[in-house]
Each structure stands twice: as C-alpha cells, then as structure tokens.
Amino acid sequence: MSFLEVTLFLLDGFKISLLIFAVTLLCGAPLGLPIAFCSMSRFKPVQAVSKVFVWIVRGIPLMLQIFIIYYVPGLLFQTPIFAHIDRYMASNFNILDAGRITAVLIAFVINYACYFSEIYRGGIESISKGQYEAGYVLGLTKSQVFKKIILKQVVKRIVPPMSNEIITLIKDTALANCIVVCEIIKQAKELAATKALVWPLFYTGVFYLLFVGILTIVLGKVEKKLSYFKS
C-alpha cells in the first residue's frame, strides 16, 4: 500500500475516534453538572449515592467499564444486546459496529461525566462564601447569585482542568479497540496483521498530535478570553 492509501485507511478509523470524542464531550460535559450538584446536595442520601457512584466510576479503569457495558447485559439477560444491534444495523442500514460503538459511547459518557462533575464541584466550592453573602445583601436570589456572580468565576477556574480532560479524552478513544471497534489504532493493527506493515501503528501518533495541537490552540484562546476574570 502507498503512503496515501495508508493515510486514507487510517483516516477512516480516526473518524470513529472523533465521533467518540465529540459525543462524549457533548453529552458528558452537561451530564457532569447535575452529578456535581448531587455530590454537593444537603440531602445526605443523594450526596452519598452520588459520591459512591463517582468513586466507583473513577476507580475502575475505563477499559474495564467498556467490557462491563458491552458484555454484562448479555450475561445477565442471556441476550447479547449490542451484538443484536450490530447485526440489525449492518443488515438493514449497512452500518458496521453500531452496537459496539454504542457500548463504547455509553461507557465514555458515564466515565467522563463523573470526572467533569468533580471539576465542576471543585470549581464551585472554591468560591468563597463571602461572595454569596454579598449577593444576598444586594437583594439577589440564590439562583441570581449563582448565574451573575459565581458561574463566570467557576467557568474561568475550571477551564485549565477541563482542557486537560478534553485532551486526555481524544487519546482515550484508542481504548475502543478493546471490543474491536474500528478506530484508528484498530485500523493500524489490521494493516500490521494483513499487510505486514508495522509503521502505520506509529504513524497514528501524527493524527493524535495534530488534533491535540488544534485543541491546545483553541482551548488556549478560550482561556485567554476569560483572562479578564482574574482577580
């Protein structure tokens, strides 16, 4: 295979990596906020359940979570749900790996939502109580204080840790190949097995580096735009 053919073949796999990245970010980031509020809830049972859930998800490797999501429903109900989705989508719509990708997306969204929730919680709790009290003195309601005073400061403070998680996310998409999802690493491994080409496996690093470079520039500009919130 020529260099161009290999590049296009790997690019097909990288599209799946980008799909996992985009869906996880779009779904996991908003989902992390209610989890954070539950972890900070004054209602102890809700707080306890939320904290235990976050502890479990953060404590178990993401690869193992993918295995659990993909295989456990089949073991419990004697029906390989995601395998059925794979066959149905492949036969009716010619879409491959739909079930496997769905399992990966569920695992990624839950995992990253928990990590994002801890970032949100840390950002919110880092704001001094005096700022809440000052807002109440000015006649603002609790929700107004949060929206007009607290939220903008929290956004500024969580951008750096969120940036780190977002950059980690694109690299973590490689874990999808553990259940044979055809992301870029799986594509490179297929070339090694069928064409005896090992160099494409190392070439995949270029795709990640370029995308991380773009993310770094974009996130850096976002952080710079929020610099006027510095005290």
Secondary structure, DSSP 8 states (H G I E B T S, - for coil): --HHHHHHHHHHHHHHHHHHHHHHHHHHHHHHHHHHHHHT-SSHHHHHHHHHHHHHHHHS-HHHHHHHHHHHHHHHHSS-HHHHHHHHHHHHH--TTHHHHHHHHHHHHHHHHHHHHHHHHHHHHTS-HHHHHHHHHTT--HHHHIIIIIHHHHHHHHHHHHHHHHHHHHHHGGGGGGGT--SHHHHHHHHHHHT---HHHHHHHHHHHHHHHHHHHHHHHHHHHGGGG--
